[in-house]
Structures are given as structure tokens and as C-alpha cells.
């Protein structure tokens, strides 16, 4: 069966509809999300537990299809997972190699610099800047007015499989070459300096509150709202490590966001 192709607004159109077309339409339009804010849920987010299985069923369809894009280049992929058309007018995608799969939601005023990749099930909120060489993994949830700086990697839920997607809440700033994986949640307005890497089962050293935040598979690591996080090191355990002065990479909260921090991370409106 041939797959429907994504239309101008992200909707899927075509002579024959793939069985997964309705799912991709709902994700494109924002009617479904991999996770959504819910004050009654742990960490304030509710996860659609069945969505991952539905998306994986699309990948199990072995049918392939070839596409031509404006006569400039062609590609082949699974017929069940077409690309999203990016001429909807609500967002700005700068030419140069960016690809967005159907089933990824892009909000009003989103800007994507090339080359970047946004995978199926992802949500990118209004006014967010996705800079060059950014990966927004499958089902990752990115809030409004977020800045994903160059080289940021947001892991997906499909491979490796994770229960909760990576979540970056509104007004957060994620510095260049940061990596967020395994369901990490970055709270509203948090600032991650360049090179911070966080995993869902990792640790975050809060030097402001004097505590160690630690995630687990059941409840991945959460960065408190308004935190300023920088790369750090901690001494490795053991006599041999101490003898050699070996230290392990980690991340630490060094302050809370203030006016100075906001000024240094402000987006240039002329670029939007």
C-alpha cells in the first residue's frame, strides 16, 4: 500500500491512506502528544504510554518508498513514515538540509536552522529556536520560547526504548553541544551551559541547595526550574584514581537564573 504524503499544514494527503496516517495527522496537529503538562502527575507531566507502541508499529511495516524533493534530491524511507512538508507558513525552516518527519508538531514561529533533524512524535513549542546540527529525537517535548543551541542532542524514546521522553519546558536555554537523554526533564527557565550532558539515571549536583539530585528508570532526572547548570568534575573513587588525580565528568547547579543570565541568553529578535 502506498503511503499518503504530508500536505502543506502537516496533514497527510494522497490516493491511498496508510493505516498509520491518522496517528501522524493527530501528532502533526497537536491533538496527541507523547507527554503533556499535568499538575497532578509526577514532575508535572503525563505520558501517553501507548504512543510508543503505535509508532513502533509504523516502523515494522517493511514497505519502502522513494521521494523526490523539488527535483533537487531524492531519498528512500519507510512508506509509513513520510517527511513533513515545511511550507505551512506558521514556522520558518532555513534551507540547507533540515528534515522533519510527519508526526512532529511545530508551533507558531518556530525557527529551524540547517542542518537539523526532528523525528516523529516530537513537539516543538511556539517561538522556539532550533539551531544548526540539532537532533530532536522521537517524541521529545520542547516547550515555547526555548533555545536549542548548535549541536544539541535530545534523545528519543524509540531507540533506545524509554518510558518518558526528554522534556524541555518553556523558556529554557540549552547551550551548544549539550546532550539530554533517557527521559531527562529540564524545568521552565533553566539554563544549561555549553557541553552539559544529562541522562535520566544520572546525578546532578546542586551546589545552591546542597543536595544531589538523582534519577531512576521509573522517575528520570529533573532539572529544577530556573537552575543554571554547568559542566563540572568530581573525584573518582578508589586509591588508584586518587593517586592519579582522576576526575569524572558531571553537571552542577551553580546559581539560579537572574537578570544577568537572562540578558546573556536572550535571543536576537532580528534573527527570528
C-alpha positions in Angstrom: 0.0 0.0 0.0 1.4 3.4 -0.9 1.7 6.0 1.9 -0.1 9.3 2.0 2.1 12.3 1.6 2.1 15.1 4.1 0.3 18.3 2.9 1.1 22.0 3.4 -0.1 22.1 7.0 1.5 18.8 8.0 -1.8 16.9 7.2 -1.4 13.8 5.2 -3.0 13.6 1.7 -2.9 11.0 -1.0 -4.8 8.5 -3.0 -4.3 5.7 -0.5 -4.0 6.2 3.2 -1.6 4.2 5.2 -3.1 2.7 8.4 -0.9 5.0 10.4 -1.9 8.2 8.6 -4.5 9.2 11.3 -1.9 8.8 14.1 0.6 11.1 12.2 -2.2 13.6 11.4 -3.1 13.8 15.1 0.5 14.3 16.1 1.1 16.9 13.4 -1.9 18.9 14.5 -1.1 18.7 18.2 -4.2 16.6 19.0 -2.0 14.0 20.5 1.3 14.3 22.4 3.8 11.8 23.8 3.6 13.7 27.0 1.7 16.8 28.2 1.7 19.1 31.3 -0.5 17.8 34.1 0.0 19.3 37.6 -1.4 16.0 39.2 1.3 13.8 37.6 4.8 13.1 38.9 7.1 16.0 37.9 4.1 17.7 36.3 4.0 15.6 33.1 1.7 12.8 32.0 3.0 10.3 29.5 0.9 8.6 26.7 2.0 5.1 27.5 0.6 3.6 24.3 2.0 6.1 21.8 5.5 4.5 21.6 3.9 1.1 20.7 1.8 2.8 18.0 4.8 4.5 16.4 6.9 1.3 16.5 4.1 -0.4 14.6 4.8 2.0 11.7 8.4 1.1 11.7 7.5 -2.6 11.4 5.9 -2.0 8.0 8.7 -3.1 5.6 7.3 -1.2 2.6 9.7 1.4 1.2 9.0 4.4 -0.9 11.2 6.9 -2.8 10.6 10.6 -2.9 11.9 13.5 -5.0 12.0 16.9 -3.4 11.7 19.7 -6.0 13.9 17.9 -8.4 16.9 18.7 -6.2 17.5 15.5 -4.4 15.7 12.2 -3.6 15.6 9.7 -0.8 14.1 6.4 0.3 12.5 5.6 3.6 9.7 3.6 5.1 6.4 4.3 3.3 4.7 4.5 6.7 6.8 7.5 7.8 6.9 10.2 5.2 8.5 13.6 5.7 6.6 16.6 6.8 6.0 19.4 4.3 7.6 22.5 5.7 5.8 25.2 3.7 2.9 25.6 6.2 3.7 29.2 6.8 3.5 29.0 10.6 7.2 28.4 11.1 10.5 29.2 9.3 12.8 26.5 8.2 16.0 27.9 6.7 17.3 26.0 3.6 20.3 23.7 3.9 19.4 20.1 4.7 16.9 20.1 7.6 14.4 17.2 7.7 11.3 16.8 9.8 9.3 13.6 9.8 5.5 13.7 9.6 4.0 13.3 13.1 6.3 16.0 14.5 4.4 19.1 15.8 5.9 22.6 15.0 4.4 25.6 16.8 3.8 29.1 15.6 7.0 31.0 15.0 9.4 28.0 15.3 12.7 28.7 13.5 14.9 25.7 12.4 18.5 26.4 11.2 20.2 23.8 8.9 21.0 21.1 9.1 18.7 19.8 11.8 16.5 16.7 12.3 13.2 16.5 14.1 11.9 12.9 14.5 8.4 11.5 14.6 6.3 12.3 17.7 8.4 15.3 18.7 6.7 18.6 19.9 8.4 21.9 19.4 6.5 24.8 21.0 5.8 28.3 19.8 8.7 30.7 19.2 11.4 28.1 19.8 14.7 28.3 18.0 16.3 25.1 16.8 19.9 25.9 15.9 22.2 24.1 13.5 23.1 20.4 13.9 20.3 19.8 16.4 18.7 16.5 16.8 15.2 16.5 18.4 14.7 12.8 19.0 11.5 10.8 18.7 8.7 12.1 21.0 11.0 14.7 22.6 8.9 17.5 24.1 10.2 21.1 23.7 8.3 24.0 25.1 7.7 27.5 24.0 10.5 30.1 23.5 13.2 27.6 24.1 16.6 27.9 22.5 18.3 24.7 21.4 21.8 25.9 20.6 24.1 24.4 17.9 24.8 20.7 18.2 22.2 19.9 20.9 21.1 16.3 21.1 17.7 15.3 22.6 17.4 11.6 22.8 14.3 9.7 21.6 12.0 7.1 23.2 12.1 4.6 20.4 15.8 3.6 20.3 16.8 3.0 22.9 13.4 2.5 24.4 12.4 4.8 27.2 9.2 5.3 29.1 9.3 9.1 29.3 10.6 11.3 26.5 13.1 14.0 27.0 11.3 17.2 28.1 12.5 20.8 27.9 10.0 23.2 29.4 9.1 26.7 28.4 11.8 29.5 28.3 14.7 27.1 28.9 18.1 27.7 27.2 20.1 24.7 26.2 23.7 25.6 25.3 25.8 24.3 22.4 26.7 20.6 22.3 24.5 19.7 25.3 23.1 16.2 25.4 19.9 15.2 27.1 18.9 11.6 27.2 16.8 8.9 28.8 13.8 11.0 29.8 15.6 13.9 31.4 13.3 16.8 32.2 14.7 20.4 32.1 12.5 22.7 34.1 11.0 26.0 33.0 13.5 28.8 32.5 16.5 26.6 33.3 19.9 27.4 31.6 22.3 24.7 30.6 25.8 25.9 29.7 27.6 24.5 26.7 28.6 20.9 26.9 26.3 19.8 29.7 25.3 16.1 29.4 22.5 14.7 31.4 21.0 11.2 31.5 17.8 10.0 33.1 19.6 7.8 35.6 22.4 10.3 36.2 23.2 12.7 39.0 23.1 16.5 39.2 25.0 18.2 42.0 23.0 21.2 43.4 25.6 23.5 44.9 22.9 26.1 45.7 20.7 23.8 47.9 23.5 21.4 49.0 21.9 18.2 47.6 22.4 15.6 45.0 19.6 15.0 42.5 19.5 11.6 41.1 17.2 9.9 38.5 16.0 6.4 38.1 14.3 4.4 35.3 11.0 4.9 37.0 11.4 8.6 37.6 14.2 10.2 35.4 16.3 13.1 36.5 14.7 16.5 36.6 16.5 19.8 36.5 14.7 22.3 38.8 13.1 25.4 37.1 15.4 28.4 36.8 18.6 26.4 37.6 21.8 27.4 35.9 23.7 24.2 35.2 27.4 23.9 34.1 29.8 21.1 33.3 31.8 20.0 36.3 34.0 17.2 37.6 34.1 15.1 40.8 36.9 13.0 42.1 36.8 9.3 41.1 36.7 6.8 43.9 39.5 4.4 44.9 43.1 4.8 45.8 44.4 4.3 42.3 42.1 7.0 40.9 43.1 9.4 43.7 46.8 8.6 43.1 46.4 9.6 39.5 44.1 12.5 40.2 41.4 11.1 38.0 38.1 13.0 38.0 34.8 12.1 36.4 32.6 14.5 34.4 29.4 15.6 35.9 27.0 18.6 36.0 26.3 21.0 38.7 23.8 23.7 39.5 25.8 26.8 40.4 23.2 29.5 40.7 19.6 30.4 40.0 18.7 32.3 36.8 18.8 36.1 37.3 18.5 39.2 35.1 22.2 38.9 34.1 21.7 35.3 33.0 18.6 36.2 31.0 20.4 39.0 29.3 23.3 36.8 28.2 20.9 34.1 26.8 18.4 36.4 25.1 17.5 35.7 21.5 18.2 38.3 18.9 14.7 39.2 17.6 16.1 40.3 14.3 17.2 36.7 13.6 13.7 35.4 14.0 
